């Protein structure tokens, strides 16, 4: 694996500061973080597509009306306290 001078220095510093016992350990941790980020992005893309599909199929509600309905339900449940 080829590292830039800055990347190699970062690895040396991470190990020297005691955060990792070796450069391999630091790189493996970075790979785990990358895997989590990629999974998060894939999940976000899936949810965005589901939302777009809902819009295309007309499965949407007006946001202002939805908020008003929630407020009405909260007022009924909790009396006249501000929701």
Buried (B, 14 or more C-beta within 10 A) or exposed (E): EEEEEEEEEBBEEBBEEEEBEEBEBBBEEBEEEEEEEEEEEEEEEEEEEEEEEEEEEEEEEEEEEEEEEEEEEEEEEEEEEEE
